[in-house]
């Protein structure tokens, strides 16, 4: 029996279990997720919803499964030997662990930014065009030769994702990642010459070029100096207007500053999830309070 | 007390030792040959060397004492070693035996002893420098010893090349490298051998590189189980250390009868490819493994497939190392004589003709003919006097070195191009 009050709270996403009643606002829906690395269980029965066009922060001590949970959403866990997943994750209502899922398409839709900036040893331009070009390559295989050649007789390279010119895609992505001004005129120079913070923003731009809906960020500022980290934080706030952002962070101030929702994981279990402000000011569970005040962790 | 604590004493010991050595040297020089056989030339030579040695010793000491450069002793050591090398190389013996039945020492021993004295003196000097310095300064002396380890191979290489150039350049002219030998006019040309070696190298590379890189891609990117990698790794190492003549034998027994029944270029290419393959696999695997996983993950996370990731990220960033590995292999197979001797070459054959001005333009049958090859030609001239004199042998050696260096130059160009492009 569910009281009206409880239902209202649930709809507002305020029941601290991470689940929502309505799904229109949900970008990712995780249900009863278990992830194992061989014998070891890294995620234990986690269910949570990630809201569209909001920043959701995953916090918790090292080894609590934050990164594992993040990587489950774009199936990067598949790359780890012995990793296995039970339960379900739905992105836009589609089960991503279903047999007929095209992982390439999933990852085009769910971008990822890594802990250490990892631009390819190519030019800035090629870095950003990488995603669309890869997409085109797969398109050729999946959707026939005609599509792949459709842009052949028009001038310039086109992004196969939205049909715009590649130059525009590159510039827009850089603009969105707040990097364009700094690298103007250097688009064809090696990305390895950028500073760490610029490289990280380039990686964000690279992820944006595939027109993702969701961006996963795995401690994106932990290898950066405070000023670069600040720029990335500003950028994340900007991005949340158009994108769903899920960020793993060790830095609780960061989580408090930039996220709308925060989830605390502990030893693979979801302890508490709720509005960031609520969670930090008025934690429901004792362990949450202890963790955010630094008494455990 | 050893080493002696007093600086002067050590220097004195050093000087005394050099003096004794010089005395021994002079003695050995005098005793070197039977009294009747002592030629004025040998005595003059030894005298000159001695005077030079003593003079330069004094000069170096003077420099060191007045200057006190860091590692002064070491400079002296290097100088002595260089001198030893020069003596050893420039004053060859007239006879081959070291001592004859009469117990007489041939001049070779004199030269050899000078070489040994100088070597020991140089090492002694390095050690002196080590001893004379407190522990925190010894770093420098260790550095110098490592420099020495660089200098010696460099010196050997330099000597090899200059000597070959000096000996070989006199026979090299346009005719020598562009034509075949003309017996009637008594002119020697090694073009068939150049073309043959070139075809062998190119063919072997074409066969081996795709296979080797493919194997490496499988091992690093697709093979899940560790034991497969280990097994292939060990197998490749075994293959690499198999003596080349064994490859030749296998080619002779298994390939030759199945191709034409006689020596063919194709058989040579295949056997050389088999020799090149293990190194290609090993170095390519190494190269691919050293590409950071972050690149792979970055690419896969953008929705790229594994193959696209390999093609666009992994392979381009490992090209420099792969090319280096292939170069090492080419350097080896270019000079191989043993395997191709049985299965591919015959001296005096004409250059393989792949191309012509008339149809069908490309002649596959060149693959099924014998070829000449530079190392084989060298062997034939050197051992059997076939196709030229010893001068032509040096000329052939020079051409072979230049050919290999040309492949190196090509490889280095490719490598630096990709390295610049890669930017890490």
Interface residues (C-beta under 8 A of the other chain):
Chain A: X74 X76 X79 X81 X103 X104 X105 X106 X107 X108 X111 X112 X114 X116 X118 X119 X120 X121 X122 X130 X131 X133 X134 X135 X137 X138 X190 X191 X192 X193 X203 X206 X207 X210
Chain B: X224 X292 X294 X295 X297 X298 X299 X300 X301 X302 X303 X304 X305 X308 X312 X313 X316 X317 X421 X422 X423 X424
